Amino acid sequence: MNIFEKLKRGEVKLYQLDKILGYKKATEVRRKFLEEKLNIKFNHIDKYSISEENVKKNIENMIGAIQIPLGVAGPIKVNGEYAKGLFYIPLATTEGALVASVNRGCSIVTKCGGTTVRVVEDKMTRAPCLKTKSIVDALKVRDWILENFDKIKEVAESTTRHGKLIKIDPIPIVGRNLYPRFVYTTGDAMGMNMVTIATEEACKFIEEELNKKGIYVKVVSISGNACVDKKPAGMNVVNGRGKSVVAEIYLEGEEVEKYLKTSPEAIAEVNRLKNYIGSAIANSMGFNAHYANIVGAIFLATGQDEAHIVEGSLGITMAEVEGDKLYFSVTLPDLPLATIGGGTSVETQREALEIMGCYGSNKVMKFAEIVASAVLAGELSLLGALASGHLGKAHKELGR
């Protein structure tokens, strides 16, 4: 009986094919099985240049690859601590007008001297849920964790060469349960797997030591959602997660009028009434116009965890008139980024990182500064289009 018959009979599962046939052949067999079973023909998802062996750690039950159009915006001038000079921005998207809008912003920013950008925080978090028998015990556990931080740090860091536990804070208590937020630096890796493994080891140590003292504590879940991973959360806006970055620029009034066809006052008004008041009335945690557009397109292009786009969408845009100038800035408190590991090693994603000179070790801070600068360019372009009344026209011409 051939492999297709065994699949049809349920004697072999799709996920078992990798061990039976090897990853490359299994990918082909799964694809052909689905074509026959669903009576469809895959004319495109079987055409790709990435190596099946290289991505087997990134995906299961592979059948091919999805191609997302990749555009480039720029160059944009960046005056960062790590990124200095002109950079092109790879953007993977199917949204018409997005690349054109970011490209316009890059051009304006560059003509006006470039962005000033800094990474202000660097951290990755994991917050388990610990259960005790009472609020009295919960307080004892919290105090013990704070008093024994150095021992916990040693245990956590024993699992990793690159991760450093810098604090455990905050430690909220709900009823008899604790949610200690373990905060790490993770080098050039985004670090979620790294900090999960480290926190797991630390929690075993906490359980063992406290149980010896007659204080019951149990790890209910290594993630208690106070991390906060892949969800919009005020905690991440305030405390930051991943890379927290601020990019800013001053524009002369005549530059705003020449390049954006509007005025500093009009842009400041749109920002106030749209990004502040409109976001407030919607109870939004993103006081910005479209961070997710730029963050998402860069993340997809460069192999970042796409679920972290929801975190990258958080942040605050400022637009203030100072004399005849416009002060414009973007604050992104929560950008989980990597230049090594994860999806960054997939061949096409690696090439996208190489466009910015950001693939490999000691590049993640540079990457963060470039991403924030691109977000500023996209945000400035959109607010300018809204203030001048040109948004609908641009989408008619480019997006339809």
C-alpha positions in Angstrom: 0.0 0.0 0.0 1.5 3.4 -1.0 1.7 6.4 1.2 -1.3 8.1 -0.3 -3.5 5.1 0.5 -2.2 5.0 4.1 -3.0 8.8 4.4 -6.5 8.2 3.0 -7.1 5.3 5.5 -5.8 7.4 8.4 -3.0 4.9 9.0 -0.5 7.7 8.6 -1.0 11.2 9.7 0.3 14.3 7.8 2.6 15.3 10.6 4.3 11.8 10.6 5.5 12.1 7.0 8.6 14.1 7.9 10.1 11.2 9.8 9.0 8.7 7.2 10.0 10.5 4.0 12.3 13.4 5.1 11.2 17.0 5.2 11.5 17.9 1.5 9.6 14.8 0.2 7.0 15.0 3.0 6.2 18.6 1.9 5.6 17.5 -1.6 3.5 14.5 -0.6 1.3 16.6 1.7 0.7 19.1 -1.1 -0.3 16.4 -3.6 -2.5 14.6 -1.0 -4.4 17.9 -0.4 -4.8 18.5 -4.1 -6.3 15.1 -4.6 -8.4 15.1 -1.5 -9.8 18.7 -2.0 -9.9 18.5 -5.8 -7.9 21.7 -6.2 -4.6 22.5 -7.9 -1.7 24.4 -6.3 -0.1 26.4 -9.1 1.8 28.8 -7.0 2.4 27.7 -3.4 4.8 25.0 -4.6 7.1 27.6 -6.2 9.6 28.9 -3.7 13.4 29.2 -3.2 13.6 28.7 0.5 15.1 25.4 1.8 12.6 23.0 3.4 15.4 21.7 5.7 16.3 25.3 6.8 12.7 26.2 7.8 11.7 22.9 9.5 12.3 24.5 12.9 9.9 27.3 11.9 6.9 25.4 10.6 5.1 22.1 10.8 3.2 20.2 8.1 4.7 22.4 5.4 3.1 22.3 2.0 4.8 25.3 0.3 5.1 29.0 0.7 2.9 32.1 0.5 4.3 34.9 -1.5 3.6 38.4 -0.3 4.6 41.3 -2.5 7.7 43.0 -1.2 8.3 46.7 -1.8 11.0 49.1 -0.7 10.7 52.6 0.7 13.5 55.1 1.1 16.2 55.9 1.5 15.5 57.5 4.9 18.1 59.4 6.9 18.5 58.0 10.4 20.5 59.8 13.1 20.6 57.1 15.7 23.0 55.8 18.3 23.3 52.5 16.3 21.8 53.4 12.9 23.6 56.3 11.2 23.1 57.2 7.5 20.6 56.3 4.7 18.6 53.2 4.8 16.1 51.5 2.5 13.0 49.9 4.2 11.7 46.5 3.0 7.9 46.3 3.3 5.8 43.1 2.7 2.2 44.0 2.1 -0.8 43.6 -0.2 -2.2 47.1 0.8 -2.0 49.5 -2.1 -0.7 53.0 -1.3 1.1 51.9 1.9 4.6 51.7 0.4 4.0 54.9 -1.5 3.0 56.7 1.7 6.0 55.4 3.7 8.2 56.3 0.7 6.9 59.8 0.7 7.5 60.1 4.4 11.0 58.8 4.0 11.7 61.4 1.3 10.4 64.3 3.4 12.2 63.1 6.6 15.5 62.9 4.6 15.1 66.3 3.0 14.5 67.8 6.5 17.6 66.3 8.1 16.5 62.9 9.2 15.1 61.4 12.3 16.8 61.5 15.7 16.1 58.1 17.3 17.1 56.3 20.5 16.3 52.9 22.1 15.2 53.9 25.6 14.5 50.4 27.1 15.4 46.9 26.3 13.6 44.0 27.9 11.7 40.7 27.4 9.3 39.4 29.9 7.6 36.2 31.2 5.1 36.3 34.0 4.0 32.9 35.4 1.0 32.3 37.6 1.9 31.0 41.0 -0.8 29.6 43.3 -0.7 29.6 47.1 -3.1 28.6 49.9 -4.0 32.1 51.1 -3.3 35.8 50.8 -1.0 35.4 53.8 1.1 32.8 52.0 1.0 34.9 48.8 2.6 37.8 50.6 5.2 35.5 52.1 6.0 34.2 48.6 6.3 37.7 47.2 8.6 38.8 50.0 10.8 35.7 49.6 11.1 36.3 45.8 12.2 39.9 46.4 14.7 38.9 49.2 16.2 36.1 47.1 16.5 37.7 43.7 20.2 37.0 43.4 19.7 33.3 43.9 16.8 33.2 41.4 18.8 35.2 38.9 21.6 32.7 39.1 19.3 29.8 38.5 17.5 31.5 35.6 20.7 32.5 33.9 22.1 29.0 34.2 19.9 28.0 31.2 21.2 30.6 28.7 24.4 32.3 27.5 22.7 35.5 26.3 19.7 36.1 28.7 20.2 38.2 31.8 17.5 38.5 34.5 17.5 42.2 35.5 14.5 42.3 37.8 11.2 40.6 38.9 8.7 43.5 38.9 5.8 44.0 39.3 4.5 41.1 41.3 0.7 41.6 41.3 -1.4 39.5 43.7 -5.0 38.5 42.9 -6.6 36.6 45.7 -4.1 33.9 46.7 -2.3 34.0 43.3 0.8 35.8 42.2 1.9 36.9 38.7 5.6 37.8 39.1 6.9 39.6 35.9 10.4 38.3 35.1 12.3 40.9 33.1 15.3 39.9 31.0 17.6 41.3 28.3 18.1 38.8 25.5 20.8 40.2 23.1 20.0 40.1 19.4 17.3 37.4 19.8 13.7 38.3 20.4 14.0 35.9 23.3 10.6 34.5 24.1 11.8 30.9 24.1 14.9 31.9 26.0 13.0 33.7 28.8 10.4 31.0 29.0 13.0 28.3 29.6 14.9 30.5 32.1 11.7 31.4 34.0 10.6 27.7 34.1 13.9 26.8 35.8 13.6 29.7 38.2 10.0 28.7 39.2 11.1 25.1 39.9 13.7 26.6 42.3 11.1 28.8 43.9 8.7 25.9 44.4 11.3 23.6 45.9 12.8 26.2 48.3 9.4 27.4 49.6 7.9 24.0 49.9 10.9 23.1 52.1 9.9 25.9 54.3 6.3 24.6 54.6 4.9 27.3 52.3 2.8 25.8 49.5 3.3 27.3 46.1 2.5 25.8 42.7 3.2 27.0 39.2 -0.2 26.8 37.5 1.1 28.2 34.2 4.5 29.4 33.1 2.7 32.2 31.3 0.0 33.9 33.4 -0.7 36.6 30.8 0.8 39.4 32.8 3.9 39.1 30.5 2.0 40.5 28.3 2.8 38.5 25.2 1.0 39.0 21.8 -1.9 41.1 23.3 -2.5 44.8 23.6 -2.0 45.8 27.2 -1.6 49.0 29.2 1.2 47.3 31.2 3.4 47.1 28.1 2.6 50.7 27.2 3.8 51.9 30.6 6.6 49.4 31.4 7.7 48.6 27.9 8.5 45.3 26.3 11.0 44.2 23.6 12.7 47.4 22.4 11.1 50.7 23.5 12.1 53.4 21.0 11.5 57.1 20.4 12.0 58.8 17.0 11.6 62.5 16.5 12.1 65.3 14.0 11.7 69.1 13.7 10.2 70.4 10.5 10.2 74.1 9.5 6.8 75.5 8.7 7.8 76.1 5.1 8.9 72.5 4.8 5.5 71.3 6.0 3.8 73.5 3.5 6.1 72.5 0.6 6.3 68.8 1.1 3.0 68.0 2.9 0.8 70.7 1.4 -0.5 71.7 4.8 0.5 73.5 7.9 2.1 72.6 11.3 -1.1 73.7 13.0 -3.3 71.5 10.8 -1.2 68.4 11.5 -1.2 69.1 15.2 -4.9 69.5 15.2 -5.5 66.2 13.3 -3.1 64.5 15.7 -4.9 65.9 18.8 -8.5 65.2 17.6 -7.8 61.9 15.8 -4.9 60.2 17.7 -5.7 61.6 21.2 -9.4 62.3 21.5 -10.6 59.8 18.9 -8.4 57.1 20.5 -9.7 58.1 24.0 -13.3 57.9 23.0 -12.6 54.4 21.5 -10.7 53.3 24.7 -7.8 52.5 22.4 -4.3 51.8 23.7 -2.7 53.0 20.4 -2.7 56.8 20.3 -1.4 56.8 16.7 -2.6 56.7 13.1 -1.2 53.4 11.8 1.9 52.1 13.5 0.7 48.5 12.8 0.8 49.2 9.0 4.6 49.8 9.0 5.5 47.5 11.8 3.5 44.7 10.2 5.0 45.1 6.8 8.5 45.2 8.2 7.9 42.2 10.5 6.5 40.1 7.7 9.4 41.0 5.4 12.1 40.3 8.0 10.9 37.1 9.8 9.7 38.6 13.0 6.9 36.9 15.0 3.8 38.3 13.2 1.7 38.1 16.4 3.9 40.7 17.9 2.5 43.2 15.4 -0.3 43.8 17.9 2.3 44.9 20.4 4.0 47.1 17.9 0.7 48.8 17.2 0.8 50.4 20.7 2.3 53.8 21.0 1.9 57.6 21.0 2.4 60.1 18.2 3.2 63.7 19.2 2.7 66.7 16.9 3.4 70.1 18.5 3.7 73.6 17.0 6.8 75.5 18.4 7.0 78.9 16.9 6.9 78.3 13.1 8.2 74.7 13.5 6.5 71.3 13.9 7.9 68.9 16.5 6.9 65.4 15.4 7.7 62.2 17.3 6.6 58.6 17.6 7.0 56.5 20.8 6.9 52.8 20.4 7.1 51.2 23.9 6.7 47.6 22.7 8.8 46.3 19.8 9.8 42.7 20.2 12.6 42.3 17.5 15.3 40.0 16.5 18.2 39.9 14.0 19.1 36.3 14.8 17.0 33.2 15.4 13.4 32.5 14.7 12.2 33.5 11.2 15.2 35.7 10.5 17.2 32.8 9.1 14.7 32.0 6.4 16.5 32.9 3.2 14.1 35.6 1.9 13.6 37.2 5.3 17.4 37.2 5.9 17.8 39.1 2.6 15.3 41.7 3.7 17.3 42.2 6.9 20.4 42.5 4.8 18.8 45.4 2.8 19.1 47.4 6.1 22.4 45.9 7.1 20.6 44.3 10.1 21.1 40.5 9.8 23.2 38.8 12.4 24.7 39.6 15.8 25.0 43.0 17.3 22.4 44.5 14.9 19.1 44.5 16.8 19.5 48.0 18.3 20.3 49.3 14.8 17.2 47.5 13.5 15.0 49.0 16.2 16.1 52.5 15.4 15.4 52.0 11.7 12.0 50.5 12.4 11.0 53.5 14.6 12.3 55.9 11.9 10.2 54.1 9.3 7.1 54.3 11.5 7.7 58.1 11.9 7.9 58.5 8.2 4.7 56.6 7.6 2.9 58.4 10.4 4.0 61.8 9.2 2.9 61.0 5.6 -0.5 59.8 6.7 -1.2 62.7 9.1 -0.1 65.1 6.4 -2.5 63.4 3.9 -5.3 63.7 6.4 -4.6 67.3 7.2 -4.4 68.3 3.5 -7.5 66.2 2.6 -5.5 64.0 0.1 -6.0 60.6 1.7 -9.0 59.6 -0.4 -7.3 60.8 -3.6 -4.1 58.7 -2.9 -6.1 55.5 -2.3 -8.2 56.1 -5.4 -5.0 56.3 -7.5 -2.9 53.7 -5.8 -5.1 51.4 -3.8 -7.9 50.5 -6.2 
